């Protein structure tokens, strides 16, 4: 049983004052953030650091400091970046070998390179074992499902993979789809025409596109119909060839709608379906197409399934605790 504290001494090279200040943050705010999250104490003098805590926590603190210092060579560190690094460390610990003191193997770094997605404006890396598995499923299968709570990167990674496929000429267009289901509000009472009514439902996918490709380029590709963002109802009767098709918020499809969407997949196309079966906004008693399709397609060749949990949430740490609390207490539905 781990009950005795352990001290880990680290020397970060090169001893660059600017990088060290970037690592520690203003008034050492980044070090205090790591201390609170891991339950450790961190002391430093120049580029020499000591992390004291339970053995597992002290090891994690050492790894986080080393990773953050590596990143200071190419980017500005902020509290959000520290949180992401801490979250990734926790994910890695879940799949670590029994000998946690063993040095990382070379194939691990190679695997990290394999899970790097290059988009025109930024590079995106799958974080943790479940995101890596999810990205591998997207790349290896014509149809992949990503299922789990909000904040686990399902949609963001899928949009990045779609952009990567377009940039590599693996597909000729991207089609991003969402069901326009009211979460406690009525679509008909929203102002504007149909396009303006459904725009709020599609906005999260536009935001991801803008971040990865830039506003002007996305606008040009939308005008040329290379990128299409549309409500699910607009997919009926179509056949999508040589396309990367993403159905987001799939828990809000009915079973017939899900079948309709999946049968739109044409030659040379790939599809990704994402959703959270704990946040269904369908009328009471209506079966979710996502829940239904999990049973229907389980074990079918050529289809990949990836599942996420609260531990995979990469947003604010409070989001992870909220998801875990709702898992315990339910969502209030009768």
N, C-alpha and C positions, 0 to 999 in steps of 0.2 A: 504493500500500500504506500503511495507517495504522500508522505507527511512531512519530510524534512526539506527545507528550502535548499535550492541549488543556486550557485553563482556562476554566471557565464561571462567570461571576459572576451571582448571583441576589439580588434584594432581595424579600423576602416581606412583603407588606402585607395588613392593618395590622400594625404592630409591637407585637403583643400578647404580653406575657411568658408568660401562661398557655398560649396556643396554641403558642408556640415551645417551651416546656418539654414540652408534649404531643408535639410533633413529634420532638424530639430523644431523649426517653425518659430514664430514670434513668441517670446517668453517661454520657449520649450513646449508650446501647445501640442505639438505632434507627439512628443515623448509622453506627456501627461495622458493623451488620448490612448496610447498603447498601454500605459500602466492601468488605466481604468478598465479597458476592454479585457486584458489578460490577467489582471490581478497580480502584477509584478511591480518591482521598483527598478528604475533605471537611473544610473548616475554616470556622468561623463566628464572627462577632462580632455579637451581637444578632440582628437580622433579615437580616444580610448573610452570604451563603454563597458559598463558592468550591468548585467540584468540579473536580478535576484527574485526568485519565486519558486513555486512548485516545479519539479523537473520538466514536466510537459509544457507548462506555461513559459518557463525560462527559455526552453529550446525554441518555442514559437516566437518569443520576443527577439531572440537572436536572429532568427531567419527573417523576420519582418524588417528589422533594422538593416540587415545586409541587402535585402531586396530594395528597400526605399533608397538606400545610399546609391545602389546601382542606378536607380531611376533618376537621381539628381544629376547625373551626367547628361541627361537629355531633356528633362522637363521640370517644371515648377511643381513642388509638392504642396498640396493643400489638404485640409481635413478629410475631404471626400476621397482623395487618392489614398490617404492613410487607411480609411475605412475599407476601401476596396482591397487593399493589400492584406489587411487583417482578415477580411472575409475569405479571401482566397487561401490564406494560411490555414484557416479552420477547415475549408473544404479539402485541402491537401492532406491534413492530418487524418481525415476519415478514411483515406485510402493508403496511408503510409504503411510500410512494412513493419513487422514486429521490431526489428532493430532500428529504432528511430535515430540512433547516432551514426548509422552507416552513411557514408557520403552518397550524394545524389549520383545516379548513374547517368552516363552520357546519353542513352536513349531517351531519358526524361526531357532533356533540353531539345532533342530532335523532335520529340512529340509535341513540345510547346510550339516549335516552329510550324509543325503541320497544322496546328489549330489557329494559326494567324490568318485573319481575313484582311485583305488589302482592298480598300475602297479609295476613290479619288482624293478624299480629303483627310482620311485618317486610317490607322491600322487598328483592328479590333481583334482581341485575343480571347478565345474561350477560356473561362476561369473555372477551375475545379473539375472534378471527374464527370459530373452530370452534364455540364455545358460541353465538355470535350466529346462525350458520347453523343450528345445531341447533334453537334456539328458533323461528326463522322456519319451519323445516320442520314443527315441531309445530303451529304456529298456522295454517299454510297447507294442511296435508294431513290427511286423515282417518286416515292410517296413516303413522307416522314411525318410523325406526330410528335409534338412537344406539349406535354400536359403537366400542369403544376400551378402554384399560386403566383399572384402578381409579383413583379419585381425580380423574377429569376432570369430575365434576359431572353425569354422565348422569342418574342416578336423582334426585338432588336437584332439578335443574331440571325434570324431568318431573313430580315430585310438586308442585312450585310451580305449574307450568302447569295441573295438574289442579285445584288449589285455586282458582286464578284463574278457570278456566272455571266452576267451581261457584258462586263468588261472583258471577259475572256472569250466572248463570242460563242459561248456554250448554248445560249438562248438568244432569241431575237427581241423578246419583250418581257416586261415584268408586269404582272397583274396582281394587285393587292386588294383583297376582298374582306369586307366585314358585314355581318348581319346588322341591320338597323333596328335593333330591339331596344325599346325604352326601358331604362333602369328606374322605374318608378315615375316616369314622366311620359307625356303623350307626344309622339312625333307630329301629329296633325296640328297641334297648337303652336308649334314653332313657327316663327315668321319666315317669309320668303318662298321661293319655288322649291321643287323637289331637290335640286342640286344643293341649294342653301340649307335645306332641312337636314340632309344626310351628312353635310360637310363636318359637323362636330364629331360624328362617329368615326370619320376617316382621318381626322386631324393627327392622331398619334403616329400614324404611318407616314404622313407627310413630314412630320417633324423629324423622324428618323432619316428619311430621304434627304431632307435639307442638310442635316448634320453631316451626312456621309458624302454627299455629292455637290452641295451648294445650291442656293436658291435658284440662280439663273439657269444652271444646267438642268435641274429638275424641271423647271418651267418649259425649257425647250423640248425636253424628251416627252413631257406630257402633251404638248402641242402636236408633236409628231406621232402620238399614240404609241411610243415605245414604252412608256410607263403609263399604266392605267390604274387608278384607284377608284373602286366602285363598290356600291352596296351589293350584297349577295343576290338580291332579287334580279339584278341586271345580268346575271350569269345564265339564266334559263334559256335554253335553246341554242347556246353557243358551243363551239368546239375549239379549244385553245391549243394550238400546235406551236412547237418551238418556243414555249413560254415557261417562265418561272412563276408559279402561281402560289400565293400565300393566302390562306383563309385564317384570319385572326378572330379571337373571341368566339371560337367555334362552339363553346358550350351553349351559346344562344341560338344555335340552329335547331330546327326540328329534325327528326330522323329522315323524312322525305327530302328536306333541303340538303342535308348532308349527302345523301345518295345522289341528288341532282348535281351538287358541286363536284363530287369525285368522278362522276361520269362525264364531266367537261374536259378532263385531262386528255390531251391529244398526243400525237406522235412528236417525239423530241422534247416533251415537256417534263418538268419536275414540279411537284407540289409539296407544300408544307402546311400542316394544319396545327394551330396552336389554340390552347384554351385552358380554363380553370374550372373544373367540374364543381367547385365549391362556391362559384359566383354565377349562378344561373338566373337570368332575368326573364325567363319564359313564363307564360301564364301557369298558375298552379295546376299541377296534374299533367302538364305536357312533357313528354319524354325528350330529354336533351339528345340531339343528334350526336354529340361527342361521346356521351356516356354509352349510347347505343352502338356506335361504330367501334368502340374499343372491344366489345364482345364479338361483333360481327367479323372484324378483320384480324383479330388476334391469331397469330401463327400463319397468316397468309404470306407466301413468299414474295419478296420484293418490297415489303413495307416495313419501315422501322418505327419503333416506339421509344420515346424517351420520357422519363418521369422525373419531376422536380419536387423538392420538399421545402419546408420553411428554411432549412439550413442553407439552401441555395440562393436565398434572397440577397441581392447585391445593392439594394437601396439603403436608405437610412436604417441603422440597426434597430430602431423602434419598429419599423415595418415587419422585420422578422419576428419580433416578440408579439406583435399584433396578430400575425398569421398563426403563430403557435397557440395563442390564447383562443382564437376562434376555432382552431382544430379541436381544442379541448371542450369548449362550451357550445359549439354549433353556431349557426348564423341567425338564429331567432325564428326560422321558419317552423310552422307547425306541421 
